[in-house]
Amino acid sequence: MTIQPFGFDRIFRFDTNEPVVDEGRHDALREHVEELQARIERLHEDHVAELARARVDGFEAGLEQARGERAEAMLAATDALHASIDDVERRFDAVMDQVVAEAGAIALQAAELLAGHVIAAQPARAIDEALTRALDQVSRDTALAIRANPAMREDIERLVEERRARERRSMSIVVVDDDALPLGDAHIGWAEGGLNVDAGARRAAVLAELAGVLAPQTGDRSGQEAGE
């Protein structure tokens, strides 16, 4: 099979006829372009307006949110303030209770000192004062017996000897040990009668005098416990 080259024409012909311009179509295209440009302008204006509205809405929403957060913050701060005030009041009440209790204890000690009944420090002093009252009630030659705890014998005997030396007279006074009597208590007896020295009764009398100070504290505490 023999392959032969393809032959191309060496002469080319061009159509010299120029196309005819359609002026009507050209005007229609120009009008369409102008319409599209006008639409683009309107879309741009609408976009700007929407963006402005979005900004305003966003600002209003942010402002409203800020107001809400501020209100919540103020409410939380108010609650915290009230809680702090309640805590301060509780602490103040506790401090006042402590002050009243300490004041009552100080008043009790002062009352005991002023009355000459420092029971813990000088348990025999009350017995000495009771002996003075007993001697005022009996004749000079009346025999007296002082019953007291054995641990107080030495103090009582010393007081009796001091009284004998001070008054310069003989006294028929004996000290009798009685284990049943607590420290500070005693019984002074003679043939026609006697008297008791009761430390608990003395302390109760002092507390009764301080009832105006100590009672409000007890009442306040019971009222608080009932309220809680």
C-alpha positions, 0 to 999 in steps of 0.5 A: 500500500502506497501512502501519498501526501495530502495536498493542501490548497495554496490559494485562500479566498476571504469573504470581503463582505463586512457584517451589518451592524444592528443598531436596534440590538446595540441600543437594547444591549446598552439599555440592558447594561444600564438597567443592570448597573442601576440594579447593582446600585440599588442592591448596594444601597440596600446592602448599606441600609441592611448593614446599618440596620444590622449594626443598630440591631446588634447595638441594641441587642448588646445594650439589652444584654449588658443591661441584663448582665448589669441587673444580674450583677447588681442582684448578685451583689445585693444578695452577697451584701445581705449575706455579709450583713447577716454574717456580721450581725451573727458575729456581732451577736456572738461577740455581744453574748461573749461580752455579756458572759464575761461581764457577768463573770466579772460582776460575779467575782466583784460581788463575791469580793465585795461581800467577802465571800471569795469561796475558792480563795478563802473558804474559811472566811465565810465561816469566820463571819458566821462565827461572828454572828453566832457569838453575837446571838449567844452569851459569852460563856456559851459553848460552840461546836463548828462542824466542817470538812477535815481539810479546813480544820487548820484554817478554822482553828487559826481563825478561832485563835486569832479571835481569842487573841483579838477579843482577849477572852476565853471561848469555848469553841471546838472544831469537829471534823465532818467528811459529809460537808464540802469545803466552804460549808460548815455548821455552827451549833450550840445548845439553844440553836445553830446556823449553817454556812452554805457556799452554794446558797451564798453563790445562788444569792449572788447569782440572783442579784446578777439575774438582770445581767445574766438572764437577758443572755439566756433569753436571747440565746433561747430566742435565737435557737427557737427562731433557727 
